[in-house]
């Protein structure tokens, strides 16, 4: 969804840094990372460091109550998960895995089309 929204021209307001570069001054897609007008390497390093900090310190089973790998509720977020029977839990986990796989295939398709060039319905010119 982020690919489509930014290609449509919707960007965050304001500046991305103190030197006055606006969010819409950077290109969309892979060009924002690898192109001549890409975000500075220090900005990319900040993104990687932030994701790394989340992986190391936030996204883990702190309480030891996780029912399966990737269960990071830690006793705080439940949304009724404990009220489901085991069969329903397995079904919902399978649906979530399939949705994640579909999202990965979708973004991969957008990246391939961006490298090939041309036009895609809804997204437009790549």
N, C-alpha and C positions, 0 to 999 in steps of 0.2 A: 504494500500500500504506500510505503514511503517513496518508492520509485515513481509511482504514478502521480502522487500528489506533488512532488517537487518538479516533475516534468511538466505538469500542468501549470506551474508558475507560482505555486503557493509556497512561500518560505517564511521562516520565523522573522519577526520584525527586529529592527535594531542591528547592532554591529556584532560580529563574531569575535573581534579582538579590539584592543585599545587603539590601534592605528587607524580605525575607521572602515575596515572592510565589512561590507554587509553580507548577510547570509546568501543573498541571491547573486553575489559577485563571483561565487565559485560554481564550477560546472556541475552537472548532474552525473550520476552513475559512476563508472570506473574512472572517468576523467577527473573526478574530484580527488582521486588518490594518486593516479599515475600520469595525468596529463600535464601540459606546460603551465596551466593555471591551477594546479592542484593545491590543496591545503598545505601549509608549511609542514615540514617534517616534525617540528616540535609539537604541532597540533595532533598529528597522527600518533606520535609517541604518547601524548596525554590520553588519547582514546584507548590505546593498547594498555597503558598502565592502569587506567580506570577499570577496564574489563578484567585485567589480571587481579586487581585488588578485590573485585567482586567475587571472582572465582576462589581466591585464597581465604578471604575473611568472612564473606557474607553467605555465599551459596553452598552451605554445608549443613549436615545434620548435627546440630549442636547438642540437642537433647538426647539423641540416640533412639528416638521413637519412630524413625523412618520405617515404613512398611516395605519399601522397594527402593532400588537405586534411583536417585533423583527426587525423592520425597523430602522436600525442604520446608515442610509446614512448621516444624519445631514447636508444635503445640499452640501456635498463634492463629494460623489460618486453617479453617476447617471447611466452611461452606457446606456442611452436611455430609462430608465424605464418610464419616464413621457410621452413618445411618444406612449405607448401602450394603447389600449382601456381597459375597465374594465374586459371584458371577457378574453382577453389575459393575463392580470395581474393575474387573478384568476387561469388560467391554468398553468402559469409559477410558481406560488406559490405552487400549488398542485404537480407539477413535482419536485420541490425542496424538499418539505416535503417527498415525496416518495423516493427520492434519499437518504435523511438522514435516513429514516427508513431502507432502504436496507443496508446502510453502518453500521448501528447499528446491524442488524441481522448478517452481515458478520463478524464483529469483535467478536460478541458473539459466533458465530460458531467456530472461530479460538480459542477462549479461552476455549470452551468446549473440542475441540479436543486436545488442549494442555494438559488439565487435564486427558483426557482419554488415551493419548499416541498414538503411531502408526504413520502412514505415510499418508500424504495428497498430492494429485497431486499438482504440482507447488511449494508448500511450502516445502515438504519433511518431514523428521523425525521431530516429535514434542518432 
